[in-house]
Amino acid sequence: MRRNSAGTCIALLLVVPLLAGCLERGQSTMVNAGGDDDDAFCRANNVKPGSPEYIACRKDRDVQRANAQSRADSRQRDLGEYMLNNPVHP
């Protein structure tokens, strides 16, 4: 019985660091986690790669993504503050 619990403990020690990465908040390891493809979006608008219009298109997409992330972070903060300030309401 003791040997089984030791094996379980070792298995847990090996798995926990792998799962800790799942708890990390922030941008995922994928470049575009939303599934959108900036290159395909800009090319669909008949913009050639390397042109100033293409660069502007990619920058606009980056700004849109950053703004969306900022709004999501703000909503998350607001929810946390609401929950702290109103503990009676579920």
C-alpha positions as CSV (number, residue, x, y, z in Angstrom):
1,M,0.0,0.0,0.0
2,R,2.8,2.4,0.8
3,R,4.4,1.7,-2.5
4,N,1.3,2.7,-4.4
5,S,1.0,6.1,-2.6
6,A,4.6,6.8,-3.3
7,G,4.0,6.1,-7.0
8,T,1.0,8.4,-7.0
9,C,3.0,11.1,-5.3
10,I,5.8,10.9,-7.9
11,A,3.2,11.0,-10.7
12,L,1.6,14.1,-9.2
13,L,5.0,15.8,-8.9
14,L,5.7,15.1,-12.6
15,V,2.3,16.3,-13.8
16,V,1.7,19.4,-11.7
17,P,4.4,21.5,-13.5
18,L,2.9,20.6,-16.8
19,L,-0.6,21.7,-15.7
20,A,0.7,24.9,-14.1
21,G,1.1,26.4,-17.6
22,C,-2.7,26.0,-18.1
23,L,-3.3,28.5,-15.2
24,E,-1.1,31.2,-16.8
25,R,-3.2,34.2,-17.7
26,G,-2.3,36.2,-20.8
27,Q,-1.8,35.7,-24.4
28,S,-1.7,32.1,-25.5
29,T,1.2,30.5,-27.3
30,M,-0.7,30.7,-30.5
31,V,-0.1,33.9,-32.4
32,N,-3.8,34.5,-33.1
33,A,-5.8,32.6,-30.6
34,G,-9.1,34.0,-32.0
35,G,-8.7,32.0,-35.2
36,D,-8.4,35.0,-37.4
37,D,-5.5,35.4,-39.8
38,D,-4.3,38.9,-40.4
39,D,-2.4,38.0,-43.5
40,A,-5.4,36.4,-45.1
41,F,-7.6,39.3,-44.1
42,C,-5.3,41.9,-45.6
43,R,-4.8,39.9,-48.8
44,A,-8.5,39.5,-49.2
45,N,-8.7,43.3,-49.4
46,N,-6.4,43.1,-52.5
47,V,-3.4,44.5,-50.6
48,K,0.0,43.2,-51.7
49,P,2.4,42.1,-49.0
50,G,5.3,44.6,-48.4
51,S,3.3,47.6,-49.6
52,P,2.6,50.5,-47.3
53,E,-1.1,49.6,-47.4
54,Y,-0.4,46.1,-46.2
55,I,1.8,47.3,-43.3
56,A,-1.0,49.7,-42.3
57,C,-3.6,46.9,-42.6
58,R,-1.5,44.7,-40.3
59,K,-0.9,47.5,-37.8
60,D,-4.7,48.3,-37.7
61,R,-5.4,44.6,-37.0
62,D,-2.8,44.7,-34.2
63,V,-4.4,47.8,-32.7
64,Q,-7.9,46.2,-32.9
65,R,-6.6,43.1,-31.2
66,A,-4.9,45.1,-28.4
67,N,-8.0,47.2,-27.9
68,A,-10.2,44.1,-27.6
69,Q,-7.8,42.6,-25.1
70,S,-7.8,45.8,-23.1
71,R,-11.6,45.8,-23.0
72,A,-11.7,42.2,-21.9
73,D,-9.1,42.9,-19.1
74,S,-11.1,45.9,-18.0
75,R,-14.4,43.9,-17.8
76,Q,-12.6,41.2,-15.8
77,R,-11.3,43.8,-13.4
78,D,-14.7,45.4,-13.1
79,L,-16.3,42.1,-12.3
80,G,-13.7,41.3,-9.7
81,E,-14.2,44.7,-8.0
82,Y,-18.0,44.2,-8.1
83,M,-17.7,40.8,-6.5
84,L,-15.4,42.2,-3.8
85,N,-17.7,45.2,-3.1
86,N,-21.0,43.3,-3.2
87,P,-20.4,40.0,-1.3
88,V,-24.1,39.6,-0.5
89,H,-25.2,39.2,-4.1
90,P,-24.3,36.0,-5.8
